[in-house]
Structure formats: structure tokens, C-alpha cells
Amino acid sequence: MKVAIVGYPNVGKSSLANRLSGSREAVVHASSGVTRDRKELDSEWNGRTLTLVDTGGVDLDERDDLAREIQRQSREALAEADVAVLVVDARAGVRPGDLDMADLLRRLAIPVIVAANKIDSVRDLALAHDFHQLGLGEPIAVSAAQGLGTGDLLDRIVAVGPGQDRERSAEDPVRLALIGRPNVGKSSLVNRFLGSDRVIVSELAGTTRDAIDLPLSFEGRSLVLVDTAGLRRQAKVGESLEYYTALRSERAVQRADVALVVCDASEGVTSQDLRIAELAMKSGAATALVLNKWDLQADGGAAIGPDELDGERARVNRKLRLRPRVLTASAKTGRNIERILVEAVGLADRSRARIPTPQLNRFLADLTAARQPPSSNNRRHGNQRLKLIYMTQTAERPPRFSVQVNSHALVTRDYAYYVENRMRERYRMEGIPLMIDFVERNERRGREGARA
């Protein structure tokens, strides 16, 4: 059951959504207008599955572009909902904005519930009665801060909603997070992937403030696109609101299978882009960089040209050990949009895949034939050469491998990097965090003996 939570700005919609879902996913701040896009939160009550849709505050008297976008997002949330919850501020009383919203909601063909929020004690219960004049039935007194009345609200939602939950796909979807600096076009790319204006796009940096999960079906595969707030250098993150939005972006990456680091083609791959890519790869996400706004190059604009693109790719390979691919795209024209999704799904599949042991040992043989392992003739080890005896995969998402060697002390950093880089080339693991453990044969026998 999908439940749209709507209302005037700063009435506590996000706080209530967090309380009903038992999470802290929606950004909450004392400032008005923090929520802009609509964010879906999963919840469960009395055996029923609920999808709570937190929306931006709607003031129908506002006429600027951002306000119109927030209004459009709220209307679309209501169009998809089974139940609407109108949140009002009981302490402020009935305001013109509440009356405007009630008038809009009365025209809908779905049940509407009035939640009179900010009733934090029994003494305040009478404040809820003022909202009978909205003409939407008996208001429910709730406190998002204290949790009072939220059980009654959930009971009402389940009672008035449809009798059965919508069916959900049993397939494990690929989680694809779009991250990057502010105003590089993450939300524009998300809308282009979806084929609709699902998230708000503005030339104003910092428009997106939450991590928004959006389902997408692509070539028979289930994906979840995650649009995130822009990440700036830590030294420039000042206000607490920006700190929390950045924190949610980082958590979104930690939950992602694949991270696309969106860069501005007019600037190339900046030092901050490289830091963001490092953050994604350290979190375990398979990663690629996307130079968005490539249409500027085609139009003879300020974007880097094809020759410079080769230089950018070489620079990324030098700076980032995992050697993620650098792709080009244009959210404006749709250039390479499908190619990026194909690459993202491929990255996820390769990160989840298990390579058969016989293949890995053939890879070892080819490796040593192409470059002889290092040797040592020092007093401790004598005249001894490193031998790569056996290789197997021990984990996936991200992949991890174990290489049995004759002596761990003979494994040099240079040769370990050589093995890692050849693996990336052989199995197309560019941008995928992979771990290779070099285990001495005697150490393995010792551990097996201890277990026995």
C-alpha cells in the first residue's frame, strides 16, 4: 500500500515519515523547505506492507520555479498513492495553506486522513478539533517527536486502504547510486534514465537534499536508482543541514552495488571527483566515472575534446588504483544513456560473479609465463623464487581471492599489483574493489591442523 504524506512546509512531514517507518532516512531540519523531492520509505503494520512517500512542503501561493516543481512532485505522489495523509501543525492552528491543500485533496478518489502533528502531551489534544473544518473527517492527534498517536494513525491507514498489498518482485535489484559534486547533473541523468521528470532539476546547486530511491526496469532487469545530494570538500561543508545530506549520500553509496561518479565535462575529472570515486570504491561499490554535459563538446562548447578525453582516462588510471572506466554522456540529449545502464548492470554482475577455480589456475599459469615471479637470494630465504601454487575465489560482492604461495615473504608489492591489474584486464574488473590474499602453504596447513 502506498501512502502519500503531504502538507504545508515545516509541519513535520519528514519527522512523521521517519517515526512511522522506524527509521531516520528522511532529512529533518528546523529550516523550512528541506524536503524537495519525494522519498519512499518502507514500513510494516499489523502484517501489511506500507510504502510511505515523504513529499516537499506545498504552498500553493508560491510561484517560483522550485516551488512549482515541489508542487508537481506532490501531485504525482498523490496520483500514485492508495491513501493520503495531510499533516498539519496543531500548535499553529488552521492556516490558509491547510485549507488550500484540503480543497485539493477533497477532489481525489482516495481516502484522506488528517494528522494533527506536534501534540506532544495530553493537554494539547483539544488542539486537533480545530481541523474538523477542513472537511476531511476526524483528525488524528499525533506527535512525530514523541510517538504519541502514531499507532492510531497506522491503524486508520490500514483500515481505509486497499485490502491487499501490491505485488513486489522477488528479484534482487541492482542498486545504482549517482554521486558527485553539486550541480554536475546527477538528477538530470536520473530523469533521463527514467524517461520522466521524477526528481527536481534546477540550476541552483544543492537542490537535491536527500537520497532518493527510484525503481527502474531495464532490459528485463530490476534496478533501483539512487539520486543523492552533491558532495563538497569537507572543509566547505558548513551548515548542519548540508552535513546530514552529505552523510545520507555516503550511506547511500555504502548500500549500492554500483556507484556512478558524475563529473562535469566542461571541467574534466577534478581532484574532488577523484576523492568521491575513492570514497565509493572504499565502501565496496563497483564504480565508473561519467562525464556528463558531453553535449557541450558536440556543440563546440567548453567541454573537453576527444583528445583530452584520452588524457583524462590515463590520469584516472594513474590516480585510482582500481582503474574505473571513464564514460561520456549527455542528460540533455540522451547520448550514451543506455550504454551507461548496460555498463552499470555489467559491473554489478561481475562484482557478484564467481569465477571457477580451473579458470583461475589457468590465469595463474598465463601470469607466470608472461612475467616470472620475483626471487630472493638473501641469507634468510636462500636462493628461492616465489611460486603461485593455487588460486580460488573465497567471496563475492566485492570479489575476494586466495592465492596459495610457497613463501609469503617473497610476495613483493610490485608483483601483487601486477597480479591485481592482470585480473582486472582478464575479467573486466575495472572499478570493482577486489581483494587478493596471498597465503603461505604452511600457514594454510597450520590453520587446517588447528581446526582438526
Disulfide bonds with the S-S distance in Angstrom:
none
